[in-house]
Amino acid sequence: MTQKTVTTIYWIGTILTAMWFGASGFFEITGNPIVWEITRQLGYPPHFIYLLGIAKLSGVITLLIPGKLLRLKEWVFAGIFFDIIFAFVSKLSVLGLSATGDALVALYG
């Protein structure tokens, strides 16, 4: 595999991840009723939802800066992984298996 192919795959994955988490962070910050209702059902307080949205949008900005902040990007990818795992476990525990589809798509997609 050439370096160009590796770079292309990296950026496609990064852009898709940024779109997913950028939309999620935007909906959390703007108080989207659907996102907030589900997150509140899981037992999370409002201040956590806002903080999570800010963290997601900050992470997305970090990911989209080419060639800079490489160590911070590692932390952002780790945070995204933990966010997906915690969302899956929270939804599985509180709402049941049928509510975990989005987390599974994010994890394996």
N, C-alpha and C positions, 0 to 999 in steps of 0.2 A: 504494500500500500504506500503510495507516495505521500509526501508531506502535504501537498495540496489537497489530496483526498481526506487526510486526517483533519486538516484545518476546516475543510468544508463541512465534514460531519460534525465537528465540534460546534461550529457556528450555527448550523441548522438546529442541533439539539439545544444550544443555549438560547436561541431566539424563540423556539417553541416553549421552553421553560419560562423565559421572560414574559411571554404573552400570557401563559397560564397564571403565573404568580402575579403579574402586573394587574391582570383583570381581577383576581381575587383580592389583592391589596386595595385596589380602587374601590371595589364593592364594600370592603370592610370599613374603609375610611369614610365613604359617602353614606353609610347606613342603609345599604340595600336591604329591603325588608326580608327577602328570601334568605340571603346569607346570614343576616342577623338572627332570624327566627331559628334557623338550624343551629347556629353557634350557641345561642341562648339555651336551646333544648339540651345541648351537651353539657350545660352547667357553667359556661365561661361568662365572667362578668363583662360589662360594657367596656371598661377601661382596657381590658386585655384584648378585646376585638380591635380597638383603635390602635393599640400598640403593635399588634400582629400586622395590621395593614401598613403601618409606617415601616416596620421591619422588612416586609415583603417588597415594598416599593424601593426602599433604600438598597436592598439586595439586587433588585432588577437593574437599577442604575449602575451598580458596581459591576454586574455581569456584562453589561453592554459597552463598557469602556475597554477598547482593544489594547492589549499589551501592557496594561497597568494594573496595579493592585492585585497581583497574582496570589499572594497569601490570603488576602481578604476574600478573593473569589473562592478559594478552597473552603473558607468558613461559610460563605454564602451557600455553596453546594451542600455542605454538611447540614446547614440549617434547613434547607429545602427538604433534604432527606428526612430529617427528624420531624419536620412539619407534616409530611405525608404519612409517616409511621404513626404519629400521635393522632392525626385526623382519622386514620383507619381504625385504630384501637378505640378511640372515643366513640366513633359512630357504631362500631361493632358492639361495644358494651352498652350503649344507651339506646340506639335506634335499631340495631339488628343488622344482619348480613346484607340485606337488600339496600341499605343506605351507604354501603362502602364502595360502590361502583366508581365514583370519581377518584377516590384515593387509589384504587387499584389501577385505574387508567393512568394516573400520574406516576405511579411507581413503576409500572411495566411498559408504559407508553413511550 
